Amino acid sequence: MPSLKELRARIAGVKSQRKITSAMKMVAASKLRRFQKHAEASRPYADAMRRMLSELAAATAGQGELPRLMQGGSGSTHLVVLLTSDFGLAGGFNANLVRSVRQIVSRLEADGEIVQVLPVGRKGGDAMARLFPTKLVERLPGTAGREVHFQTAADLGARVTQMLEAGEIDRVTLVYNRFVNAMTQTPTEAPLVPLPVPENDNQTENTAQYEFEPDEGELLARLLPRNIQVQFYAALLESAAGEQGARMTAMDNATRNAGKAIDDLSQRYNRSRQSNITKELIEIISGAEAV
């Protein structure tokens, strides 16, 4: 049985941990409000751009050679871009994503594709280096819990676009956590290249007709790289909000558990102290009777 000194030390240690987790919870809650606002504001624009270009892909299907950013390459190399956090203490935020990527890689390889992985964020980089060292393209840093700037998404989009144009990859899929609320972040698989075609748009009567102004080549050369950047930016915002929500929930649970541990240790401390006092009283009374 621990001594009173050991119990006091453990109580003090848990109280110190509770202060830390409580502070981290408040910091995450403060960031969450700001990141959630940005993520929700980006959704209509990103969804509209994705829908427009998907309809454009359906309308131009079968019209000869199209840009690689629209139809992908003719090979079988598939790039999976994974967005995770740089830091832990966020519950299952990163573990759920890693589990999803393992399933995606297994499915793609079963379909005969050659998979490459591009992790963004230290946690994802560590996991991919451990699980798929031969498939790792490179490891890119995340946002480290700070504000997400569009330039970060632009740089990532430029890197992926360069790989597509160089023929290093043929298809691209983005995997990230979509923010639902502070307690729920949904691992999401979003195909970027080739552009997903809306269902039923292969029917002539349902396919939109487009006239290009300026010409088709110039317009697509501007829109397609921009779309990849916008989708990356929206996903980075979703991931940032989800990270703070997951961390706030995890730290709230940790703070509650620390409180329960303190109550349990305090109860054990009081019982031990009472037992020691009773033992000392019995010894004193026994000694007095013997005299």
MIDOSE-1310 file (N, C-alpha, C; in nm, 2 decimals, decimal comma, always signed):
residues 291
mpsl	+0,08/-0,12/+0,00/+0,00/+0,00/+0,00/+0,09/+0,12/+0,00; +0,06/+0,22/-0,09/+0,14/+0,34/-0,09/+0,14/+0,42/+0,04; +0,25/+0,48/+0,07/+0,26/+0,56/+0,19/+0,19/+0,70/+0,17; +0,16/+0,77/+0,28/+0,10/+0,90/+0,27/+0,18/+0,99/+0,18
kelr	+0,31/+0,99/+0,20/+0,39/+1,08/+0,12/+0,38/+1,05/-0,03; +0,38/+0,92/-0,07/+0,36/+0,88/-0,21/+0,22/+0,92/-0,26; +0,12/+0,91/-0,18/-0,01/+0,95/-0,22/-0,02/+1,10/-0,24; +0,04/+1,18/-0,15/+0,04/+1,32/-0,17/+0,11/+1,36/-0,30
aria	+0,22/+1,30/-0,32/+0,29/+1,33/-0,45/+0,21/+1,29/-0,57; +0,14/+1,18/-0,57/+0,06/+1,14/-0,68/-0,06/+1,24/-0,70; -0,12/+1,28/-0,59/-0,23/+1,38/-0,60/-0,18/+1,51/-0,66; -0,06/+1,56/-0,61/-0,01/+1,68/-0,66/+0,02/+1,67/-0,81
gvks	+0,08/+1,55/-0,85/+0,11/+1,53/-1,00/-0,02/+1,53/-1,08; -0,12/+1,46/-1,04/-0,24/+1,46/-1,12/-0,31/+1,60/-1,12; -0,30/+1,67/-1,01/-0,36/+1,81/-1,02/-0,28/+1,90/-1,12; -0,15/+1,88/-1,12/-0,07/+1,95/-1,22/-0,11/+1,92/-1,36
qrki	-0,13/+1,79/-1,39/-0,17/+1,74/-1,52/-0,31/+1,80/-1,55; -0,40/+1,80/-1,45/-0,53/+1,86/-1,48/-0,53/+2,00/-1,52; -0,44/+2,08/-1,46/-0,42/+2,22/-1,50/-0,38/+2,23/-1,64; -0,29/+2,14/-1,69/-0,24/+2,15/-1,82/-0,35/+2,11/-1,92
tsam	-0,42/+2,00/-1,90/-0,52/+1,96/-1,99/-0,64/+2,06/-1,99; -0,67/+2,12/-1,88/-0,77/+2,22/-1,88/-0,73/+2,35/-1,96; -0,60/+2,39/-1,95/-0,55/+2,50/-2,03/-0,56/+2,46/-2,18; -0,51/+2,34/-2,21/-0,51/+2,30/-2,35/-0,65/+2,29/-2,41
kmva	-0,75/+2,26/-2,33/-0,89/+2,25/-2,37/-0,94/+2,39/-2,41; -0,90/+2,49/-2,32/-0,95/+2,63/-2,35/-0,88/+2,69/-2,47; -0,75/+2,66/-2,49/-0,68/+2,70/-2,61/-0,75/+2,64/-2,74; -0,77/+2,51/-2,73/-0,84/+2,45/-2,85/-0,97/+2,50/-2,88
askl	-1,05/+2,53/-2,77/-1,19/+2,58/-2,79/-1,18/+2,72/-2,86; -1,08/+2,80/-2,81/-1,07/+2,93/-2,87/-1,03/+2,93/-3,02; -0,94/+2,83/-3,06/-0,90/+2,82/-3,20/-1,01/+2,76/-3,28; -1,09/+2,67/-3,22/-1,19/+2,60/-3,29/-1,30/+2,70/-3,34
rrfq	-1,34/+2,79/-3,26/-1,44/+2,89/-3,31/-1,39/+2,96/-3,44; -1,27/+3,00/-3,44/-1,21/+3,07/-3,55/-1,20/+2,98/-3,67; -1,14/+2,86/-3,65/-1,12/+2,77/-3,76/-1,25/+2,71/-3,82; -1,35/+2,69/-3,73/-1,48/+2,64/-3,78/-1,54/+2,74/-3,87
khae	-1,53/+2,87/-3,83/-1,59/+2,98/-3,92/-1,53/+2,98/-4,05; -1,40/+2,96/-4,06/-1,33/+2,96/-4,19/-1,36/+2,84/-4,27; -1,37/+2,73/-4,21/-1,40/+2,60/-4,28/-1,54/+2,61/-4,34; -1,64/+2,65/-4,26/-1,78/+2,66/-4,31/-1,79/+2,77/-4,42
asrp	-1,71/+2,87/-4,41/-1,72/+2,98/-4,52/-1,66/+2,93/-4,65; -1,57/+2,83/-4,65/-1,50/+2,78/-4,77/-1,58/+2,68/-4,84; -1,68/+2,61/-4,77/-1,75/+2,50/-4,83/-1,83/+2,54/-4,96; -1,91/+2,65/-4,95/-1,99/+2,68/-5,07/-1,90/+2,70/-5,20
yada	-1,79/+2,77/-5,18/-1,71/+2,80/-5,29/-1,64/+2,67/-5,35; -1,59/+2,59/-5,26/-1,52/+2,47/-5,30/-1,62/+2,37/-5,36; -1,74/+2,36/-5,30/-1,84/+2,27/-5,36/-1,88/+2,32/-5,50; -1,90/+2,45/-5,51/-1,95/+2,50/-5,64/-1,84/+2,48/-5,75
mrrm	-1,72/+2,50/-5,71/-1,61/+2,48/-5,81/-1,60/+2,34/-5,85; -1,61/+2,25/-5,75/-1,60/+2,10/-5,78/-1,71/+2,06/-5,87; -1,83/+2,11/-5,84/-1,95/+2,07/-5,92/-1,94/+2,13/-6,06; -1,90/+2,25/-6,08/-1,89/+2,31/-6,21/-1,79/+2,23/-6,30
lsel	-1,67/+2,20/-6,24/-1,57/+2,13/-6,32/-1,61/+1,99/-6,35; -1,68/+1,93/-6,26/-1,73/+1,79/-6,28/-1,83/+1,79/-6,40; -1,92/+1,89/-6,40/-2,01/+1,90/-6,51/-1,93/+1,93/-6,64; -1,83/+2,01/-6,63/-1,75/+2,04/-6,75/-1,68/+1,92/-6,80
aaat	-1,63/+1,83/-6,71/-1,57/+1,71/-6,75/-1,67/+1,62/-6,82; -1,79/+1,61/-6,77/-1,89/+1,53/-6,83/-1,93/+1,59/-6,97; -1,93/+1,72/-6,99/-1,97/+1,78/-7,11/-1,86/+1,76/-7,22; -1,74/+1,75/-7,18/-1,62/+1,75/-7,27/-1,58/+1,60/-7,29
agqg	-1,64/+1,51/-7,23/-1,60/+1,37/-7,24/-1,61/+1,32/-7,38; -1,51/+1,25/-7,43/-1,51/+1,20/-7,57/-1,48/+1,30/-7,68; -1,43/+1,42/-7,64/-1,39/+1,52/-7,73/-1,24/+1,53/-7,76; -1,18/+1,41/-7,76/-1,04/+1,41/-7,79/-0,95/+1,42/-7,67
elpr	-0,83/+1,46/-7,69/-0,73/+1,46/-7,57/-0,77/+1,58/-7,48; -0,78/+1,55/-7,35/-0,81/+1,65/-7,25/-0,69/+1,67/-7,16; -0,68/+1,78/-7,09/-0,57/+1,80/-6,99/-0,56/+1,69/-6,89; -0,44/+1,66/-6,85/-0,42/+1,55/-6,75/-0,49/+1,59/-6,62
lmqg	-0,50/+1,72/-6,59/-0,56/+1,76/-6,46/-0,71/+1,73/-6,47; -0,77/+1,71/-6,59/-0,91/+1,68/-6,60/-0,93/+1,53/-6,61; -0,86/+1,46/-6,70/-0,89/+1,32/-6,72/-0,79/+1,22/-6,66; -0,68/+1,28/-6,61/-0,57/+1,20/-6,55/-0,48/+1,14/-6,66
gsgs	-0,39/+1,05/-6,62/-0,30/+0,99/-6,72/-0,35/+0,86/-6,76; -0,28/+0,80/-6,85/-0,31/+0,67/-6,90/-0,25/+0,55/-6,83; -0,16/+0,59/-6,73/-0,09/+0,48/-6,65/-0,18/+0,44/-6,53; -0,11/+0,38/-6,44/-0,18/+0,32/-6,32/-0,12/+0,37/-6,19
thlv	-0,05/+0,48/-6,19/+0,01/+0,54/-6,07/-0,09/+0,63/-6,00; -0,12/+0,60/-5,88/-0,22/+0,67/-5,80/-0,16/+0,74/-5,68; -0,17/+0,87/-5,67/-0,12/+0,94/-5,56/-0,23/+0,96/-5,45; -0,20/+0,93/-5,33/-0,29/+0,95/-5,22/-0,23/+1,06/-5,13
vllt	-0,30/+1,17/-5,12/-0,25/+1,29/-5,04/-0,32/+1,28/-4,91; -0,25/+1,27/-4,80/-0,30/+1,26/-4,67/-0,28/+1,38/-4,58; -0,39/+1,44/-4,53/-0,38/+1,56/-4,44/-0,40/+1,51/-4,30; -0,29/+1,53/-4,21/-0,30/+1,51/-4,07/-0,25/+1,63/-3,99
sdfg	-0,24/+1,61/-3,86/-0,19/+1,72/-3,78/-0,04/+1,70/-3,75; +0,02/+1,81/-3,70/+0,16/+1,80/-3,67/+0,17/+1,75/-3,52; +0,07/+1,77/-3,44/+0,08/+1,73/-3,30/-0,03/+1,63/-3,26; +0,00/+1,56/-3,15/-0,10/+1,46/-3,10/-0,19/+1,52/-3,00
lagg	-0,23/+1,43/-2,90/-0,32/+1,47/-2,80/-0,45/+1,52/-2,86; -0,50/+1,45/-2,96/-0,62/+1,48/-3,03/-0,71/+1,36/-3,05; -0,71/+1,27/-2,95/-0,79/+1,15/-2,96/-0,76/+1,07/-3,08; -0,86/+1,02/-3,15/-0,84/+0,94/-3,27/-0,83/+1,01/-3,40
fnan	-0,81/+1,14/-3,39/-0,81/+1,23/-3,51/-0,71/+1,17/-3,62; -0,59/+1,14/-3,58/-0,49/+1,10/-3,68/-0,50/+0,94/-3,70; -0,53/+0,87/-3,60/-0,54/+0,72/-3,61/-0,65/+0,68/-3,71; -0,76/+0,75/-3,70/-0,87/+0,71/-3,80/-0,83/+0,74/-3,94
lvrs	-0,76/+0,85/-3,96/-0,71/+0,88/-4,10/-0,61/+0,77/-4,15; -0,52/+0,73/-4,06/-0,42/+0,63/-4,10/-0,49/+0,50/-4,13; -0,59/+0,47/-4,05/-0,67/+0,34/-4,08/-0,74/+0,35/-4,22; -0,79/+0,47/-4,25/-0,86/+0,48/-4,38/-0,76/+0,47/-4,49
vrqi	-0,64/+0,53/-4,48/-0,54/+0,52/-4,58/-0,50/+0,38/-4,61; -0,48/+0,30/-4,50/-0,44/+0,16/-4,52/-0,55/+0,09/-4,60; -0,68/+0,11/-4,57/-0,78/+0,05/-4,65/-0,78/+0,09/-4,79; -0,76/+0,22/-4,81/-0,76/+0,27/-4,95/-0,65/+0,22/-5,03
vsrl	-0,53/+0,21/-4,97/-0,41/+0,15/-5,04/-0,43/+0,01/-5,07; -0,49/-0,07/-4,98/-0,52/-0,21/-5,01/-0,62/-0,22/-5,12; -0,72/-0,14/-5,13/-0,82/-0,15/-5,23/-0,76/-0,11/-5,37; -0,68/-0,01/-5,37/-0,62/+0,04/-5,50/-0,52/-0,07/-5,55
eadg	-0,44/-0,12/-5,46/-0,35/-0,23/-5,51/-0,42/-0,35/-5,55; -0,53/-0,38/-5,49/-0,61/-0,50/-5,54/-0,67/-0,47/-5,68; -0,69/-0,35/-5,71/-0,73/-0,31/-5,85/-0,62/-0,30/-5,95; -0,50/-0,33/-5,90/-0,38/-0,33/-5,99/-0,31/-0,19/-6,01
eivq	-0,34/-0,10/-5,92/-0,28/+0,03/-5,93/-0,15/+0,04/-5,85; -0,06/+0,13/-5,89/+0,06/+0,15/-5,82/+0,04/+0,28/-5,73; +0,05/+0,26/-5,60/+0,01/+0,36/-5,51/+0,14/+0,44/-5,46; +0,13/+0,57/-5,46/+0,23/+0,66/-5,39/+0,15/+0,74/-5,29
vlpv	+0,22/+0,78/-5,18/+0,16/+0,85/-5,07/+0,23/+0,98/-5,04; +0,16/+1,09/-5,03/+0,22/+1,22/-5,00/+0,15/+1,27/-4,87; +0,21/+1,25/-4,75/+0,15/+1,29/-4,63/+0,19/+1,44/-4,60; +0,09/+1,51/-4,55/+0,10/+1,65/-4,51/+0,07/+1,66/-4,36
grkg	+0,17/+1,69/-4,28/+0,16/+1,68/-4,13/+0,25/+1,58/-4,07; +0,31/+1,61/-3,96/+0,41/+1,52/-3,90/+0,36/+1,39/-3,86; +0,24/+1,39/-3,80/+0,18/+1,26/-3,76/+0,15/+1,16/-3,88; +0,10/+1,22/-3,98/+0,08/+1,13/-4,10/+0,21/+1,09/-4,16
gdam	+0,31/+1,18/-4,16/+0,44/+1,14/-4,22/+0,51/+1,03/-4,14; +0,50/+1,04/-4,01/+0,55/+0,93/-3,92/+0,48/+0,80/-3,95; +0,35/+0,80/-3,96/+0,28/+0,68/-3,98/+0,30/+0,62/-4,12; +0,31/+0,70/-4,22/+0,33/+0,65/-4,36/+0,48/+0,60/-4,38
arlf	+0,57/+0,67/-4,31/+0,71/+0,62/-4,31/+0,72/+0,48/-4,25; +0,64/+0,45/-4,15/+0,64/+0,33/-4,08/+0,57/+0,22/-4,16; +0,45/+0,26/-4,22/+0,37/+0,16/-4,29/+0,40/+0,14/-4,44; +0,43/+0,25/-4,51/+0,46/+0,24/-4,65/+0,59/+0,32/-4,69
ptkl	+0,70/+0,27/-4,64/+0,83/+0,35/-4,67/+0,86/+0,35/-4,81; +0,83/+0,25/-4,89/+0,86/+0,24/-5,03/+0,76/+0,32/-5,12; +0,65/+0,36/-5,06/+0,55/+0,43/-5,14/+0,55/+0,58/-5,11; +0,64/+0,62/-5,02/+0,64/+0,76/-4,97/+0,71/+0,85/-5,08
verl	+0,64/+0,95/-5,12/+0,69/+1,05/-5,22/+0,79/+1,14/-5,15; +0,73/+1,21/-5,05/+0,80/+1,30/-4,96/+0,71/+1,33/-4,84; +0,77/+1,40/-4,74/+0,69/+1,44/-4,62/+0,68/+1,59/-4,62; +0,56/+1,64/-4,61/+0,54/+1,79/-4,61/+0,49/+1,83/-4,47
pgta	+0,54/+1,95/-4,42/+0,49/+1,99/-4,29/+0,35/+2,04/-4,30; +0,28/+2,03/-4,18/+0,14/+2,08/-4,17/+0,14/+2,22/-4,13; +0,03/+2,27/-4,08/+0,02/+2,41/-4,04/+0,05/+2,43/-3,89; +0,08/+2,32/-3,82/+0,13/+2,33/-3,68/+0,02/+2,40/-3,59
grev	-0,10/+2,38/-3,62/-0,21/+2,44/-3,54/-0,23/+2,59/-3,56; -0,16/+2,65/-3,66/-0,17/+2,79/-3,68/-0,27/+2,82/-3,79; -0,29/+2,95/-3,82/-0,38/+2,98/-3,93/-0,34/+2,92/-4,06; -0,44/+2,88/-4,14/-0,42/+2,82/-4,27/-0,42/+2,92/-4,38
hfqt	-0,31/+2,94/-4,44/-0,30/+3,04/-4,55/-0,32/+2,98/-4,69; -0,38/+3,05/-4,78/-0,40/+2,99/-4,91/-0,27/+2,95/-4,98; -0,16/+3,02/-4,95/-0,04/+2,99/-5,01/+0,01/+2,85/-4,98; -0,03/+2,80/-4,86/+0,01/+2,66/-4,83/-0,06/+2,57/-4,92
aadl	-0,19/+2,59/-4,95/-0,26/+2,51/-5,04/-0,21/+2,53/-5,19; -0,17/+2,65/-5,22/-0,12/+2,68/-5,36/+0,01/+2,60/-5,38; +0,10/+2,60/-5,28/+0,22/+2,53/-5,29/+0,20/+2,38/-5,31; +0,11/+2,32/-5,23/+0,07/+2,18/-5,24/+0,01/+2,15/-5,37
garv	-0,08/+2,24/-5,42/-0,14/+2,22/-5,55/-0,04/+2,22/-5,66; +0,06/+2,31/-5,65/+0,16/+2,32/-5,75/+0,25/+2,20/-5,75; +0,28/+2,14/-5,64/+0,36/+2,02/-5,63/+0,29/+1,91/-5,70; +0,16/+1,89/-5,67/+0,08/+1,78/-5,73/+0,06/+1,80/-5,88
tqml	+0,04/+1,93/-5,92/+0,02/+1,96/-6,06/+0,15/+1,93/-6,14; +0,26/+1,96/-6,08/+0,39/+1,94/-6,14/+0,41/+1,79/-6,16; +0,37/+1,71/-6,06/+0,39/+1,56/-6,08/+0,29/+1,51/-6,19; +0,17/+1,56/-6,20/+0,08/+1,52/-6,30/+0,13/+1,56/-6,44
eage	+0,17/+1,68/-6,45/+0,22/+1,73/-6,59/+0,35/+1,65/-6,63; +0,43/+1,61/-6,53/+0,55/+1,54/-6,56/+0,53/+1,39/-6,59; +0,41/+1,35/-6,57/+0,37/+1,21/-6,60/+0,42/+1,11/-6,48; +0,45/+1,17/-6,37/+0,49/+1,09/-6,25/+0,37/+1,01/-6,19
idrv	+0,26/+1,07/-6,20/+0,14/+1,01/-6,14/+0,02/+1,03/-6,25; -0,08/+0,95/-6,23/-0,19/+0,95/-6,32/-0,33/+0,99/-6,26; -0,34/+0,96/-6,13/-0,46/+0,99/-6,06/-0,43/+1,04/-5,92; -0,52/+1,12/-5,86/-0,49/+1,18/-5,73/-0,62/+1,17/-5,64
tlvy	-0,60/+1,12/-5,52/-0,71/+1,12/-5,42/-0,66/+1,19/-5,29; -0,75/+1,27/-5,24/-0,72/+1,34/-5,11/-0,80/+1,27/-5,00; -0,73/+1,25/-4,89/-0,79/+1,19/-4,77/-0,76/+1,29/-4,65; -0,87/+1,33/-4,59/-0,87/+1,42/-4,48/-0,99/+1,40/-4,38
nrfv	-0,98/+1,47/-4,27/-1,10/+1,47/-4,18/-1,19/+1,59/-4,21; -1,31/+1,56/-4,24/-1,42/+1,66/-4,26/-1,48/+1,70/-4,13; -1,48/+1,83/-4,10/-1,53/+1,87/-3,97/-1,68/+1,86/-3,97; -1,74/+1,80/-3,87/-1,88/+1,79/-3,85/-1,92/+1,87/-3,72
namt	-1,86/+1,84/-3,61/-1,88/+1,92/-3,49/-1,75/+1,89/-3,40; -1,75/+1,94/-3,28/-1,64/+1,93/-3,19/-1,61/+1,78/-3,16; -1,71/+1,70/-3,16/-1,69/+1,56/-3,12/-1,68/+1,46/-3,24; -1,71/+1,51/-3,36/-1,72/+1,43/-3,48/-1,64/+1,49/-3,59
qtpt	-1,54/+1,41/-3,64/-1,46/+1,44/-3,76/-1,46/+1,32/-3,85; -1,51/+1,33/-3,97/-1,53/+1,22/-4,06/-1,42/+1,20/-4,16; -1,34/+1,09/-4,15/-1,24/+1,06/-4,26/-1,31/+1,06/-4,40; -1,26/+1,14/-4,49/-1,32/+1,16/-4,62/-1,22/+1,13/-4,73
eapl	-1,27/+1,06/-4,83/-1,19/+1,03/-4,95/-1,24/+1,11/-5,06; -1,17/+1,20/-5,12/-1,21/+1,29/-5,22/-1,13/+1,27/-5,35; -1,18/+1,22/-5,45/-1,10/+1,20/-5,58/-1,09/+1,34/-5,64; -0,96/+1,37/-5,68/-0,93/+1,50/-5,74/-0,91/+1,49/-5,89
vplp	-0,83/+1,39/-5,93/-0,79/+1,37/-6,07/-0,81/+1,22/-6,10; -0,88/+1,17/-6,20/-0,96/+1,26/-6,29/-1,08/+1,32/-6,22; -1,13/+1,42/-6,28/-1,25/+1,49/-6,21/-1,37/+1,39/-6,21; -1,43/+1,38/-6,09/-1,54/+1,29/-6,08/-1,66/+1,34/-6,17
vpen	-1,72/+1,25/-6,24/-1,84/+1,29/-6,33/-1,97/+1,26/-6,25; -2,06/+1,36/-6,25/-2,18/+1,34/-6,18/-2,26/+1,22/-6,23; -2,33/+1,16/-6,15/-2,41/+1,04/-6,20/-2,52/+1,09/-6,30; -2,54/+1,00/-6,40/-2,64/+1,02/-6,50/-2,60/+1,13/-6,60
dnqt	-2,48/+1,19/-6,58/-2,44/+1,29/-6,68/-2,39/+1,23/-6,81; -2,39/+1,10/-6,82/-2,35/+1,04/-6,94/-2,46/+1,04/-7,04; -2,58/+1,08/-7,00/-2,69/+1,08/-7,09/-2,70/+1,22/-7,15; -2,72/+1,22/-7,28/-2,72/+1,35/-7,36/-2,81/+1,45/-7,30
enta	-2,93/+1,41/-7,27/-3,03/+1,51/-7,23/-3,00/+1,57/-7,09; -2,91/+1,50/-7,01/-2,88/+1,56/-6,88/-2,74/+1,63/-6,88; -2,67/+1,63/-6,99/-2,54/+1,68/-7,00/-2,54/+1,83/-7,04; -2,48/+1,91/-6,95/-2,48/+2,06/-6,98/-2,39/+2,08/-7,10
qyef	-2,42/+2,19/-7,18/-2,35/+2,23/-7,30/-2,27/+2,36/-7,26; -2,15/+2,37/-7,30/-2,07/+2,48/-7,26/-2,01/+2,55/-7,39; -2,01/+2,68/-7,39/-1,94/+2,76/-7,49/-1,82/+2,83/-7,41; -1,70/+2,82/-7,46/-1,59/+2,87/-7,39/-1,55/+3,01/-7,44
epde	-1,53/+3,10/-7,35/-1,48/+3,23/-7,37/-1,39/+3,28/-7,26; -1,26/+3,29/-7,27/-1,18/+3,27/-7,40/-1,19/+3,13/-7,44; -1,09/+3,09/-7,52/-1,10/+2,95/-7,58/-1,08/+2,85/-7,47; -1,12/+2,72/-7,51/-1,12/+2,61/-7,41/-0,99/+2,59/-7,34
gell	-0,88/+2,59/-7,42/-0,75/+2,56/-7,37/-0,71/+2,66/-7,26; -0,72/+2,78/-7,29/-0,68/+2,89/-7,20/-0,76/+2,89/-7,07; -0,89/+2,86/-7,09/-0,98/+2,86/-6,97/-0,95/+2,74/-6,88; -0,93/+2,63/-6,93/-0,90/+2,51/-6,85/-0,76/+2,52/-6,79
arll	-0,67/+2,58/-6,86/-0,53/+2,60/-6,81/-0,53/+2,68/-6,68; -0,63/+2,77/-6,67/-0,64/+2,85/-6,55/-0,73/+2,78/-6,44; -0,84/+2,72/-6,49/-0,94/+2,67/-6,39/-0,89/+2,54/-6,32; -0,83/+2,45/-6,40/-0,80/+2,32/-6,34/-0,69/+2,33/-6,23
prni	-0,58/+2,40/-6,25/-0,49/+2,41/-6,13/-0,55/+2,49/-6,02; -0,63/+2,59/-6,05/-0,70/+2,66/-5,94/-0,79/+2,57/-5,86; -0,86/+2,48/-5,93/-0,95/+2,39/-5,86/-0,88/+2,30/-5,76; -0,76/+2,25/-5,80/-0,69/+2,17/-5,71/-0,64/+2,25/-5,59
qvqf	-0,60/+2,37/-5,61/-0,56/+2,45/-5,50/-0,68/+2,48/-5,40; -0,79/+2,51/-5,46/-0,91/+2,54/-5,38/-0,96/+2,42/-5,30; -0,95/+2,30/-5,36/-0,99/+2,18/-5,29/-0,89/+2,15/-5,17; -0,77/+2,17/-5,20/-0,67/+2,15/-5,09/-0,69/+2,25/-4,98
yaal	-0,72/+2,38/-5,02/-0,74/+2,48/-4,92/-0,86/+2,45/-4,83; -0,97/+2,41/-4,89/-1,09/+2,38/-4,82/-1,07/+2,26/-4,72; -0,99/+2,16/-4,77/-0,96/+2,04/-4,69/-0,87/+2,08/-4,58; -0,77/+2,16/-4,60/-0,68/+2,21/-4,49/-0,76/+2,28/-4,38
lesa	-0,86/+2,36/-4,42/-0,94/+2,43/-4,32/-1,03/+2,33/-4,25; -1,09/+2,23/-4,32/-1,17/+2,13/-4,25/-1,08/+2,06/-4,15; -0,96/+2,02/-4,19/-0,87/+1,94/-4,11/-0,83/+2,03/-3,98; -0,80/+2,16/-4,00/-0,76/+2,24/-3,89/-0,87/+2,25/-3,79
ageq	-1,00/+2,27/-3,84/-1,11/+2,28/-3,74/-1,13/+2,15/-3,67; -1,12/+2,04/-3,75/-1,14/+1,90/-3,69/-1,03/+1,87/-3,59; -0,91/+1,91/-3,61/-0,80/+1,89/-3,51/-0,83/+1,96/-3,38; -0,87/+2,09/-3,39/-0,90/+2,16/-3,27/-1,02/+2,10/-3,19
garm	-1,12/+2,06/-3,27/-1,24/+2,00/-3,21/-1,20/+1,87/-3,14; -1,12/+1,79/-3,21/-1,08/+1,66/-3,15/-0,99/+1,68/-3,02; -0,91/+1,78/-3,03/-0,82/+1,81/-2,92/-0,90/+1,87/-2,80; -1,00/+1,95/-2,83/-1,08/+2,00/-2,72/-1,16/+1,89/-2,65
tamd	-1,21/+1,80/-2,73/-1,29/+1,69/-2,67/-1,19/+1,60/-2,59; -1,08/+1,57/-2,65/-0,98/+1,48/-2,58/-0,93/+1,54/-2,45; -0,90/+1,67/-2,45/-0,86/+1,74/-2,33/-0,97/+1,75/-2,22; -1,09/+1,77/-2,27/-1,20/+1,77/-2,18/-1,22/+1,64/-2,11
natr	-1,21/+1,53/-2,18/-1,21/+1,39/-2,12/-1,10/+1,37/-2,03; -0,98/+1,42/-2,07/-0,86/+1,40/-1,98/-0,88/+1,48/-1,85; -0,93/+1,60/-1,86/-0,96/+1,68/-1,74/-1,05/+1,61/-1,65; -1,16/+1,56/-1,70/-1,26/+1,49/-1,62/-1,20/+1,36/-1,55
nagk	-1,12/+1,29/-1,63/-1,06/+1,17/-1,57/-0,96/+1,20/-1,46; -0,89/+1,32/-1,48/-0,79/+1,36/-1,38/-0,87/+1,40/-1,25; -0,99/+1,46/-1,26/-1,07/+1,49/-1,15/-1,11/+1,37/-1,07; -1,15/+1,26/-1,15/-1,19/+1,14/-1,09/-1,08/+1,07/-1,02
aidd	-0,96/+1,08/-1,08/-0,84/+1,02/-1,02/-0,80/+1,09/-0,89; -0,81/+1,22/-0,89/-0,78/+1,30/-0,77/-0,88/+1,26/-0,66; -1,01/+1,25/-0,69/-1,10/+1,21/-0,59/-1,07/+1,07/-0,53; -1,03/+0,98/-0,62/-1,00/+0,84/-0,57/-0,88/+0,84/-0,49
lsqr	-0,77/+0,92/-0,53/-0,65/+0,92/-0,45/-0,67/+0,99/-0,32; -0,75/+1,10/-0,32/-0,78/+1,17/-0,20/-0,85/+1,08/-0,10; -0,94/+1,00/-0,15/-1,02/+0,91/-0,06/-0,92/+0,80/+0,00; -0,83/+0,75/-0,09/-0,73/+0,65/-0,04/-0,64/+0,72/+0,07
ynrs	-0,60/+0,85/+0,04/-0,51/+0,92/+0,13/-0,58/+0,94/+0,27; -0,71/+0,98/+0,26/-0,78/+1,00/+0,39/-0,80/+0,87/+0,47; -0,83/+0,76/+0,40/-0,84/+0,63/+0,46/-0,71/+0,59/+0,53; -0,60/+0,60/+0,45/-0,47/+0,57/+0,51/-0,44/+0,65/+0,63
rqsn	-0,47/+0,78/+0,62/-0,44/+0,87/+0,73/-0,52/+0,84/+0,85; -0,65/+0,81/+0,83/-0,73/+0,77/+0,95/-0,68/+0,64/+1,01; -0,64/+0,54/+0,92/-0,59/+0,41/+0,97/-0,46/+0,43/+1,05; -0,38/+0,52/+1,01/-0,25/+0,55/+1,08/-0,28/+0,61/+1,22
itke	-0,38/+0,71/+1,21/-0,42/+0,78/+1,34/-0,47/+0,68/+1,44; -0,56/+0,59/+1,39/-0,62/+0,48/+1,48/-0,52/+0,39/+1,53; -0,42/+0,35/+1,45/-0,32/+0,27/+1,49/-0,23/+0,33/+1,60; -0,20/+0,46/+1,58/-0,12/+0,53/+1,68/-0,20/+0,55/+1,82
liei	-0,33/+0,57/+1,81/-0,41/+0,58/+1,93/-0,42/+0,45/+2,00; -0,43/+0,34/+1,93/-0,43/+0,21/+1,99/-0,30/+0,18/+2,06; -0,19/+0,22/+2,00/-0,06/+0,20/+2,06/-0,04/+0,29/+2,19; -0,09/+0,41/+2,18/-0,08/+0,50/+2,30/-0,16/+0,44/+2,42
isga	-0,29/+0,40/+2,38/-0,38/+0,34/+2,49/-0,32/+0,22/+2,55; -0,27/+0,13/+2,46/-0,21/+0,01/+2,50/-0,09/+0,03/+2,59; -0,01/+0,13/+2,56/+0,11/+0,17/+2,64/+0,07/+0,22/+2,77; -0,04/+0,31/+2,78/-0,08/+0,36/+2,90/-0,14/+0,25/+2,99
eav	-0,21/+0,16/+2,94/-0,27/+0,05/+3,02/-0,15/-0,03/+3,08; -0,05/-0,05/+3,00/+0,06/-0,13/+3,05/+0,13/-0,07/+3,16; +0,14/+0,07/+3,16/+0,20/+0,14/+3,27/+0,12/+0,13/+3,40
